[in-house]
Amino acid sequence: MNYQEIASKVILKESDALQKLATNIPADFSKVIDHILRIKGRVICIGMGKSGHIAKKIAASLASTGTPAFFIHPGEASHGDLGMITKSDIVLMLSNSGETKELSDTINYCKRYDIPIVAMTMNNNSTLAVNSTYLLSIPASTEASIVAAPTTSTLMCLALGDALMVALHESKGFLQDDFKEFHPGGKIGKNLVKIHELMYNGDKLPLVKQHNLFSEVIIIITEKSLGCAIVIDDNNKLIGIVTDGDVRRHINDDLNKIKAIDVMTKNPVAITKEKLATEALHIMNNKAITALPVINDINEVIGIIHIHDILRNGIE
């Protein structure tokens, strides 16, 4: 049995299904977006079995990008959790066949209280579809498994859910800073940390002027413990940097005769405070350096960021 061939067939079949979906976006898609943007309630995602797992993912993605949402299991809904659904909400139900019997109580409840239903299904004539306010029809496609295990159908639902999520957060102007507020932990949150959150400023800056003696530069490097001194002109503009490597190379020179301008690296690479710390780390790794001056839009030095502080915060 050729497992690589099986894998390739599955992925190609699923890719074809996604392409079919991409060229057949449901007519009600935009109406669903507009409705969700208008309401003050939540998006309640419901599904059974594999559709339930997709519904959970859609709810989690929506909630993490600024659209309040949560998942309700249809079985639990029939035993009290229907009370979690309010008239200001909208209910997204997923069912490939549209005839999942466990959804019937929720459908009836929503119809009774005039709560809008979004049906995501492949069967446009199903009980779910005909009782929906909006129909997100999934294009007909056979499953990639010979036993018809959910594959292409669940993948298309997942992709359409992602499309809803992206359209909603782009419509709301949901940006990286907002995303970071919802992801303070984990790799996602850490990789959205900005320079100004980690940089040193004020009295902690290792600043020297271009005409400072090299002996004075060494004192600053030692006192500030950041492995370098930032060289500025009389207008606080960045003009160079002196590293501890420069100190080692010139330690046998007359420290009271040479000046910062004689040993500094001119026009060093720098970064602005609104950039991501991951970008600073990338620059440092590529340049084989351990610190970056932080400047404003007129090249004034406002801070410094060190690689140790980036790594200490778990940023990669």
BALOBA-1460 file (C-alpha; in Angstrom, 3 decimals):
// residues 316
<rec num="1" residu="m" x="0.000" y="0.000" z="0.000"/>
<rec num="2" residu="n" x="1.394" y="3.378" z="-1.017"/>
<rec num="3" residu="y" x="0.631" y="5.737" z="1.882"/>
<rec num="4" residu="q" x="2.136" y="8.759" z="0.141"/>
<rec num="5" residu="e" x="-0.250" y="8.203" z="-2.762"/>
<rec num="6" residu="i" x="-3.218" y="7.980" z="-0.389"/>
<rec num="7" residu="a" x="-2.163" y="11.206" z="1.335"/>
<rec num="8" residu="s" x="-1.770" y="12.982" z="-1.980"/>
<rec num="9" residu="k" x="-5.222" y="11.877" z="-3.175"/>
<rec num="10" residu="v" x="-6.873" y="13.050" z="0.042"/>
<rec num="11" residu="i" x="-5.198" y="16.448" z="-0.016"/>
<rec num="12" residu="l" x="-5.900" y="16.975" z="-3.725"/>
<rec num="13" residu="k" x="-9.555" y="16.053" z="-3.234"/>
<rec num="14" residu="e" x="-9.862" y="18.446" z="-0.301"/>
<rec num="15" residu="s" x="-8.039" y="21.142" z="-2.270"/>
<rec num="16" residu="d" x="-10.536" y="20.726" z="-5.120"/>
<rec num="17" residu="a" x="-13.396" y="21.088" z="-2.632"/>
<rec num="18" residu="l" x="-11.926" y="24.304" z="-1.240"/>
<rec num="19" residu="q" x="-11.497" y="25.671" z="-4.747"/>
<rec num="20" residu="k" x="-15.139" y="24.893" z="-5.463"/>
<rec num="21" residu="l" x="-16.141" y="26.708" z="-2.267"/>
<rec num="22" residu="a" x="-13.937" y="29.708" z="-3.107"/>
<rec num="23" residu="t" x="-15.746" y="30.160" z="-6.416"/>
<rec num="24" residu="n" x="-19.190" y="29.546" z="-4.909"/>
<rec num="25" residu="i" x="-19.340" y="31.737" z="-1.801"/>
<rec num="26" residu="p" x="-22.921" y="31.531" z="-0.470"/>
<rec num="27" residu="a" x="-25.173" y="34.407" z="-1.499"/>
<rec num="28" residu="d" x="-26.131" y="35.031" z="2.148"/>
<rec num="29" residu="f" x="-22.503" y="35.348" z="3.314"/>
<rec num="30" residu="s" x="-22.474" y="39.163" z="3.232"/>
<rec num="31" residu="k" x="-25.918" y="39.302" z="4.857"/>
<rec num="32" residu="v" x="-24.637" y="37.215" z="7.756"/>
<rec num="33" residu="i" x="-21.669" y="39.558" z="8.223"/>
<rec num="34" residu="d" x="-23.927" y="42.623" z="8.176"/>
<rec num="35" residu="h" x="-26.331" y="41.043" z="10.679"/>
<rec num="36" residu="i" x="-23.576" y="40.090" z="13.128"/>
<rec num="37" residu="l" x="-22.103" y="43.585" z="12.893"/>
<rec num="38" residu="r" x="-25.508" y="45.080" z="13.800"/>
<rec num="39" residu="i" x="-26.422" y="42.979" z="16.826"/>
<rec num="40" residu="k" x="-25.362" y="43.508" z="20.426"/>
<rec num="41" residu="g" x="-25.512" y="39.798" z="21.260"/>
<rec num="42" residu="r" x="-23.263" y="36.828" z="20.617"/>
<rec num="43" residu="v" x="-22.768" y="34.293" z="17.858"/>
<rec num="44" residu="i" x="-23.886" y="30.939" z="19.258"/>
<rec num="45" residu="c" x="-22.222" y="28.067" z="17.389"/>
<rec num="46" residu="i" x="-23.894" y="24.644" z="17.495"/>
<rec num="47" residu="g" x="-23.107" y="21.326" z="15.869"/>
<rec num="48" residu="m" x="-23.092" y="17.596" z="16.576"/>
<rec num="49" residu="g" x="-20.210" y="15.163" z="16.120"/>
<rec num="50" residu="k" x="-17.493" y="16.350" z="13.757"/>
<rec num="51" residu="s" x="-19.605" y="19.399" z="12.889"/>
<rec num="52" residu="g" x="-19.585" y="20.191" z="16.601"/>
<rec num="53" residu="h" x="-15.791" y="20.219" z="16.646"/>
<rec num="54" residu="i" x="-15.779" y="22.648" z="13.713"/>
<rec num="55" residu="a" x="-18.409" y="24.792" z="15.458"/>
<rec num="56" residu="k" x="-16.183" y="24.954" z="18.553"/>
<rec num="57" residu="k" x="-13.263" y="26.144" z="16.459"/>
<rec num="58" residu="i" x="-15.366" y="28.795" z="14.708"/>
<rec num="59" residu="a" x="-16.648" y="30.082" z="18.062"/>
<rec num="60" residu="a" x="-13.137" y="30.226" z="19.505"/>
<rec num="61" residu="s" x="-11.777" y="32.055" z="16.434"/>
<rec num="62" residu="l" x="-14.600" y="34.602" z="16.487"/>
<rec num="63" residu="a" x="-14.224" y="35.273" z="20.209"/>
<rec num="64" residu="s" x="-10.471" y="35.760" z="19.941"/>
<rec num="65" residu="t" x="-10.823" y="38.343" z="17.176"/>
<rec num="66" residu="g" x="-13.419" y="40.647" z="18.694"/>
<rec num="67" residu="t" x="-16.745" y="38.928" z="17.924"/>
<rec num="68" residu="p" x="-18.325" y="37.525" z="21.124"/>
<rec num="69" residu="a" x="-19.156" y="33.881" z="20.491"/>
<rec num="70" residu="f" x="-19.370" y="30.532" z="22.243"/>
<rec num="71" residu="f" x="-20.271" y="26.911" z="21.547"/>
<rec num="72" residu="i" x="-23.301" y="25.057" z="22.863"/>
<rec num="73" residu="h" x="-23.621" y="21.293" z="22.543"/>
<rec num="74" residu="p" x="-27.051" y="20.498" z="21.059"/>
<rec num="75" residu="g" x="-27.639" y="17.737" z="23.608"/>
<rec num="76" residu="e" x="-26.942" y="20.100" z="26.490"/>
<rec num="77" residu="a" x="-29.102" y="22.739" z="24.801"/>
<rec num="78" residu="s" x="-32.083" y="20.389" z="25.085"/>
<rec num="79" residu="h" x="-31.414" y="19.984" z="28.795"/>
<rec num="80" residu="g" x="-31.266" y="23.590" z="29.927"/>
<rec num="81" residu="d" x="-28.582" y="25.357" z="27.904"/>
<rec num="82" residu="l" x="-31.175" y="26.868" z="25.564"/>
<rec num="83" residu="g" x="-31.494" y="29.462" z="28.319"/>
<rec num="84" residu="m" x="-28.035" y="30.706" z="27.317"/>
<rec num="85" residu="i" x="-29.405" y="31.904" z="23.965"/>
<rec num="86" residu="t" x="-31.006" y="35.350" z="24.026"/>
<rec num="87" residu="k" x="-33.085" y="37.307" z="21.526"/>
<rec num="88" residu="s" x="-30.109" y="39.558" z="20.801"/>
<rec num="89" residu="d" x="-27.981" y="36.613" z="19.646"/>
<rec num="90" residu="i" x="-27.649" y="34.866" z="16.303"/>
<rec num="91" residu="v" x="-27.275" y="31.071" z="16.107"/>
<rec num="92" residu="l" x="-24.913" y="29.382" z="13.654"/>
<rec num="93" residu="m" x="-25.813" y="25.710" z="13.188"/>
<rec num="94" residu="l" x="-23.603" y="23.253" z="11.345"/>
<rec num="95" residu="s" x="-24.891" y="20.005" z="9.857"/>
<rec num="96" residu="n" x="-23.755" y="18.386" z="6.628"/>
<rec num="97" residu="s" x="-27.090" y="16.652" z="6.080"/>
<rec num="98" residu="g" x="-29.167" y="19.372" z="7.717"/>
<rec num="99" residu="e" x="-31.202" y="16.643" z="9.356"/>
<rec num="100" residu="t" x="-29.280" y="16.139" z="12.599"/>
<rec num="101" residu="k" x="-32.076" y="15.284" z="15.018"/>
<rec num="102" residu="e" x="-30.227" y="16.720" z="18.021"/>
<rec num="103" residu="l" x="-30.624" y="20.200" z="16.492"/>
<rec num="104" residu="s" x="-34.419" y="20.087" z="16.365"/>
<rec num="105" residu="d" x="-35.031" y="21.475" z="19.872"/>
<rec num="106" residu="t" x="-32.702" y="24.409" z="19.222"/>
<rec num="107" residu="i" x="-34.327" y="25.105" z="15.854"/>
<rec num="108" residu="n" x="-37.776" y="25.117" z="17.459"/>
<rec num="109" residu="y" x="-36.581" y="27.370" z="20.286"/>
<rec num="110" residu="c" x="-35.077" y="29.895" z="17.879"/>
<rec num="111" residu="k" x="-38.215" y="29.917" z="15.719"/>
<rec num="112" residu="r" x="-40.418" y="30.399" z="18.789"/>
<rec num="113" residu="y" x="-38.447" y="33.423" z="20.009"/>
<rec num="114" residu="d" x="-37.594" y="34.832" z="16.587"/>
<rec num="115" residu="i" x="-33.842" y="34.276" z="17.038"/>
<rec num="116" residu="p" x="-32.080" y="34.267" z="13.646"/>
<rec num="117" residu="i" x="-30.554" y="31.003" z="12.482"/>
<rec num="118" residu="v" x="-27.579" y="30.694" z="10.146"/>
<rec num="119" residu="a" x="-27.504" y="27.253" z="8.555"/>
<rec num="120" residu="m" x="-24.198" y="25.878" z="7.291"/>
<rec num="121" residu="t" x="-25.124" y="22.744" z="5.385"/>
<rec num="122" residu="m" x="-24.702" y="20.877" z="2.115"/>
<rec num="123" residu="n" x="-28.423" y="20.076" z="1.884"/>
<rec num="124" residu="n" x="-30.403" y="23.133" z="0.798"/>
<rec num="125" residu="n" x="-33.729" y="21.282" z="1.152"/>
<rec num="126" residu="s" x="-33.081" y="20.022" z="4.670"/>
<rec num="127" residu="t" x="-35.031" y="20.817" z="7.826"/>
<rec num="128" residu="l" x="-32.199" y="23.072" z="8.992"/>
<rec num="129" residu="a" x="-31.985" y="24.932" z="5.678"/>
<rec num="130" residu="v" x="-35.703" y="25.616" z="5.278"/>
<rec num="131" residu="n" x="-35.946" y="26.889" z="8.857"/>
<rec num="132" residu="s" x="-32.925" y="29.169" z="8.611"/>
<rec num="133" residu="t" x="-32.831" y="32.940" z="8.365"/>
<rec num="134" residu="y" x="-29.615" y="32.796" z="6.366"/>
<rec num="135" residu="l" x="-28.274" y="29.847" z="4.373"/>
<rec num="136" residu="l" x="-24.554" y="29.269" z="4.001"/>
<rec num="137" residu="s" x="-24.706" y="26.484" z="1.481"/>
<rec num="138" residu="i" x="-21.686" y="24.211" z="1.190"/>
<rec num="139" residu="p" x="-21.057" y="22.965" z="-2.390"/>
<rec num="140" residu="a" x="-21.828" y="19.307" z="-2.980"/>
<rec num="141" residu="s" x="-18.657" y="17.239" z="-2.744"/>
<rec num="142" residu="t" x="-17.818" y="13.645" z="-1.949"/>
<rec num="143" residu="e" x="-15.735" y="12.872" z="1.101"/>
<rec num="144" residu="a" x="-12.087" y="11.940" z="0.675"/>
<rec num="145" residu="s" x="-12.590" y="8.734" z="2.652"/>
<rec num="146" residu="i" x="-13.974" y="5.542" z="1.082"/>
<rec num="147" residu="v" x="-16.122" y="5.085" z="4.210"/>
<rec num="148" residu="a" x="-17.444" y="8.645" z="3.876"/>
<rec num="149" residu="a" x="-15.837" y="9.840" z="7.093"/>
<rec num="150" residu="p" x="-16.222" y="13.658" z="7.282"/>
<rec num="151" residu="t" x="-13.263" y="15.175" z="5.429"/>
<rec num="152" residu="t" x="-14.071" y="17.545" z="2.576"/>
<rec num="153" residu="s" x="-17.379" y="18.589" z="4.158"/>
<rec num="154" residu="t" x="-15.877" y="19.539" z="7.517"/>
<rec num="155" residu="l" x="-12.906" y="21.234" z="5.844"/>
<rec num="156" residu="m" x="-15.205" y="23.459" z="3.788"/>
<rec num="157" residu="c" x="-17.193" y="24.380" z="6.901"/>
<rec num="158" residu="l" x="-13.969" y="25.209" z="8.711"/>
<rec num="159" residu="a" x="-12.773" y="27.366" z="5.809"/>
<rec num="160" residu="l" x="-16.095" y="29.200" z="5.579"/>
<rec num="161" residu="g" x="-15.965" y="29.791" z="9.330"/>
<rec num="162" residu="d" x="-12.488" y="31.273" z="8.955"/>
<rec num="163" residu="a" x="-13.810" y="33.497" z="6.173"/>
<rec num="164" residu="l" x="-16.564" y="34.756" z="8.496"/>
<rec num="165" residu="m" x="-14.014" y="35.464" z="11.201"/>
<rec num="166" residu="v" x="-11.642" y="37.387" z="8.934"/>
<rec num="167" residu="a" x="-14.429" y="39.393" z="7.283"/>
<rec num="168" residu="l" x="-15.814" y="40.372" z="10.684"/>
<rec num="169" residu="h" x="-12.558" y="41.439" z="12.289"/>
<rec num="170" residu="e" x="-11.487" y="43.373" z="9.186"/>
<rec num="171" residu="s" x="-14.866" y="45.132" z="9.145"/>
<rec num="172" residu="k" x="-14.404" y="46.090" z="12.795"/>
<rec num="173" residu="g" x="-10.859" y="47.336" z="12.262"/>
<rec num="174" residu="f" x="-9.583" y="44.686" z="14.702"/>
<rec num="175" residu="l" x="-5.782" y="45.085" z="14.694"/>
<rec num="176" residu="q" x="-2.713" y="43.369" z="16.141"/>
<rec num="177" residu="d" x="-2.903" y="45.385" z="19.355"/>
<rec num="178" residu="d" x="-6.500" y="44.232" z="19.879"/>
<rec num="179" residu="f" x="-5.528" y="40.632" z="19.117"/>
<rec num="180" residu="k" x="-2.719" y="40.835" z="21.649"/>
<rec num="181" residu="e" x="-5.174" y="41.971" z="24.346"/>
<rec num="182" residu="f" x="-7.024" y="38.666" z="23.903"/>
<rec num="183" residu="h" x="-3.804" y="36.618" z="23.778"/>
<rec num="184" residu="p" x="-1.613" y="37.732" z="26.698"/>
<rec num="185" residu="g" x="-0.300" y="34.210" z="27.145"/>
<rec num="186" residu="g" x="1.231" y="31.722" z="24.767"/>
<rec num="187" residu="k" x="3.387" y="32.187" z="21.715"/>
<rec num="188" residu="i" x="0.877" y="34.340" z="19.831"/>
<rec num="189" residu="g" x="0.728" y="36.958" z="22.560"/>
<rec num="190" residu="k" x="4.468" y="37.010" z="23.073"/>
<rec num="191" residu="n" x="5.173" y="37.406" z="19.378"/>
<rec num="192" residu="l" x="2.959" y="40.503" z="19.283"/>
<rec num="193" residu="v" x="4.966" y="42.326" z="21.956"/>
<rec num="194" residu="k" x="6.282" y="45.649" z="20.668"/>
<rec num="195" residu="i" x="9.659" y="47.297" z="21.136"/>
<rec num="196" residu="h" x="8.404" y="50.003" z="23.523"/>
<rec num="197" residu="e" x="7.237" y="47.311" z="25.958"/>
<rec num="198" residu="l" x="10.754" y="45.917" z="26.423"/>
<rec num="199" residu="m" x="13.129" y="48.777" z="25.670"/>
<rec num="200" residu="y" x="15.255" y="50.700" z="28.172"/>
<rec num="201" residu="n" x="14.889" y="54.475" z="28.236"/>
<rec num="202" residu="g" x="15.604" y="57.532" z="30.374"/>
<rec num="203" residu="d" x="18.486" y="57.174" z="32.819"/>
<rec num="204" residu="k" x="19.072" y="53.566" z="31.753"/>
<rec num="205" residu="l" x="20.251" y="54.610" z="28.297"/>
<rec num="206" residu="p" x="24.013" y="54.240" z="27.630"/>
<rec num="207" residu="l" x="24.385" y="57.564" z="25.833"/>
<rec num="208" residu="v" x="27.650" y="59.290" z="24.958"/>
<rec num="209" residu="k" x="28.545" y="62.221" z="22.731"/>
<rec num="210" residu="q" x="30.825" y="61.845" z="19.724"/>
<rec num="211" residu="h" x="33.658" y="63.803" z="21.387"/>
<rec num="212" residu="n" x="33.577" y="61.898" z="24.693"/>
<rec num="213" residu="l" x="36.910" y="60.293" z="25.524"/>
<rec num="214" residu="f" x="37.089" y="56.552" z="25.050"/>
<rec num="215" residu="s" x="37.761" y="56.186" z="28.781"/>
<rec num="216" residu="e" x="34.387" y="57.865" z="29.441"/>
<rec num="217" residu="v" x="32.689" y="55.587" z="26.935"/>
<rec num="218" residu="i" x="34.036" y="52.514" z="28.764"/>
<rec num="219" residu="i" x="32.623" y="53.834" z="32.038"/>
<rec num="220" residu="i" x="29.167" y="54.239" z="30.483"/>
<rec num="221" residu="i" x="29.253" y="50.773" z="28.945"/>
<rec num="222" residu="t" x="30.228" y="49.313" z="32.320"/>
<rec num="223" residu="e" x="27.658" y="51.287" z="34.334"/>
<rec num="224" residu="k" x="24.681" y="50.591" z="32.065"/>
<rec num="225" residu="s" x="25.512" y="46.889" z="31.551"/>
<rec num="226" residu="l" x="24.015" y="46.662" z="28.074"/>
<rec num="227" residu="g" x="27.209" y="45.820" z="26.232"/>
<rec num="228" residu="c" x="27.378" y="49.032" z="24.254"/>
<rec num="229" residu="a" x="27.203" y="52.813" z="24.219"/>
<rec num="230" residu="i" x="25.011" y="54.759" z="21.808"/>
<rec num="231" residu="v" x="26.759" y="57.749" z="20.262"/>
<rec num="232" residu="i" x="24.622" y="60.845" z="19.670"/>
<rec num="233" residu="d" x="25.230" y="64.355" z="18.413"/>
<rec num="234" residu="d" x="24.280" y="67.582" z="20.190"/>
<rec num="235" residu="n" x="20.693" y="67.204" z="18.955"/>
<rec num="236" residu="n" x="20.278" y="63.700" z="20.399"/>
<rec num="237" residu="k" x="20.444" y="62.205" z="16.881"/>
<rec num="238" residu="l" x="21.909" y="58.730" z="16.435"/>
<rec num="239" residu="i" x="25.294" y="58.787" z="14.709"/>
<rec num="240" residu="g" x="27.064" y="55.645" z="15.962"/>
<rec num="241" residu="i" x="27.466" y="52.826" z="18.445"/>
<rec num="242" residu="v" x="30.414" y="51.490" z="20.457"/>
<rec num="243" residu="t" x="30.231" y="47.874" z="21.583"/>
<rec num="244" residu="d" x="32.159" y="45.893" z="24.141"/>
<rec num="245" residu="g" x="33.913" y="44.310" z="21.148"/>
<rec num="246" residu="d" x="35.221" y="47.750" z="20.222"/>
<rec num="247" residu="v" x="36.465" y="48.126" z="23.785"/>
<rec num="248" residu="r" x="38.446" y="44.891" z="23.542"/>
<rec num="249" residu="r" x="39.969" y="45.923" z="20.231"/>
<rec num="250" residu="h" x="41.140" y="49.296" z="21.540"/>
<rec num="251" residu="i" x="41.903" y="48.478" z="25.180"/>
<rec num="252" residu="n" x="45.664" y="48.879" z="24.628"/>
<rec num="253" residu="d" x="45.280" y="52.309" z="23.038"/>
<rec num="254" residu="d" x="45.622" y="55.547" z="24.967"/>
<rec num="255" residu="l" x="42.061" y="55.771" z="26.329"/>
<rec num="256" residu="n" x="42.426" y="59.458" z="27.083"/>
<rec num="257" residu="k" x="43.393" y="60.438" z="23.566"/>
<rec num="258" residu="i" x="40.943" y="58.627" z="21.326"/>
<rec num="259" residu="k" x="37.290" y="59.562" z="21.293"/>
<rec num="260" residu="a" x="33.972" y="57.845" z="20.697"/>
<rec num="261" residu="i" x="33.885" y="59.070" z="17.100"/>
<rec num="262" residu="d" x="37.250" y="57.376" z="16.449"/>
<rec num="263" residu="v" x="36.057" y="53.860" z="17.295"/>
<rec num="264" residu="m" x="32.289" y="53.879" z="16.789"/>
<rec num="265" residu="t" x="30.389" y="52.089" z="14.047"/>
<rec num="266" residu="k" x="28.794" y="54.873" z="12.058"/>
<rec num="267" residu="n" x="25.097" y="54.903" z="11.146"/>
<rec num="268" residu="p" x="24.258" y="51.691" z="13.022"/>
<rec num="269" residu="v" x="21.079" y="49.753" z="12.340"/>
<rec num="270" residu="a" x="18.215" y="50.933" z="14.557"/>
<rec num="271" residu="i" x="14.508" y="50.305" z="15.065"/>
<rec num="272" residu="t" x="11.385" y="52.250" z="16.026"/>
<rec num="273" residu="k" x="9.340" y="51.634" z="19.170"/>
<rec num="274" residu="e" x="6.167" y="50.477" z="17.367"/>
<rec num="275" residu="k" x="7.904" y="47.581" z="15.623"/>
<rec num="276" residu="l" x="7.458" y="44.040" z="16.934"/>
<rec num="277" residu="a" x="10.128" y="42.580" z="19.196"/>
<rec num="278" residu="t" x="10.291" y="39.588" z="16.840"/>
<rec num="279" residu="e" x="11.551" y="41.938" z="14.124"/>
<rec num="280" residu="a" x="14.268" y="43.259" z="16.446"/>
<rec num="281" residu="l" x="15.311" y="39.689" z="17.230"/>
<rec num="282" residu="h" x="15.472" y="38.867" z="13.520"/>
<rec num="283" residu="i" x="17.708" y="41.885" z="12.875"/>
<rec num="284" residu="m" x="20.005" y="41.045" z="15.787"/>
<rec num="285" residu="n" x="20.390" y="37.440" z="14.680"/>
<rec num="286" residu="n" x="21.138" y="38.461" z="11.087"/>
<rec num="287" residu="k" x="23.619" y="41.157" z="12.116"/>
<rec num="288" residu="a" x="25.158" y="39.099" z="14.951"/>
<rec num="289" residu="i" x="24.553" y="41.923" z="17.454"/>
<rec num="290" residu="t" x="22.965" y="41.966" z="20.891"/>
<rec num="291" residu="a" x="21.342" y="45.395" z="21.125"/>
<rec num="292" residu="l" x="19.520" y="47.890" z="18.932"/>
<rec num="293" residu="p" x="19.092" y="51.629" z="19.435"/>
<rec num="294" residu="v" x="15.450" y="52.712" z="19.328"/>
<rec num="295" residu="i" x="14.796" y="55.925" z="17.434"/>
<rec num="296" residu="n" x="11.844" y="58.146" z="16.574"/>
<rec num="297" residu="d" x="10.892" y="59.391" z="13.130"/>
<rec num="298" residu="i" x="13.541" y="62.150" z="13.186"/>
<rec num="299" residu="n" x="16.387" y="59.817" z="14.217"/>
<rec num="300" residu="e" x="16.457" y="60.868" z="17.865"/>
<rec num="301" residu="v" x="17.432" y="58.126" z="20.302"/>
<rec num="302" residu="i" x="14.566" y="57.270" z="22.654"/>
<rec num="303" residu="g" x="15.596" y="53.812" z="23.868"/>
<rec num="304" residu="i" x="17.567" y="50.629" z="23.459"/>
<rec num="305" residu="i" x="16.444" y="47.014" z="23.299"/>
<rec num="306" residu="h" x="18.656" y="44.079" z="24.264"/>
<rec num="307" residu="i" x="18.423" y="40.533" z="22.951"/>
<rec num="308" residu="h" x="18.428" y="39.086" z="26.468"/>
<rec num="309" residu="d" x="15.183" y="40.869" z="27.331"/>
<rec num="310" residu="i" x="13.544" y="39.586" z="24.161"/>
<rec num="311" residu="l" x="14.568" y="35.980" z="24.813"/>
<rec num="312" residu="r" x="13.756" y="36.259" z="28.519"/>
<rec num="313" residu="n" x="10.161" y="37.013" z="27.541"/>
<rec num="314" residu="g" x="9.889" y="33.856" z="25.470"/>
<rec num="315" residu="i" x="9.863" y="35.654" z="22.136"/>
<rec num="316" residu="e" x="11.190" y="33.713" z="19.170"/>
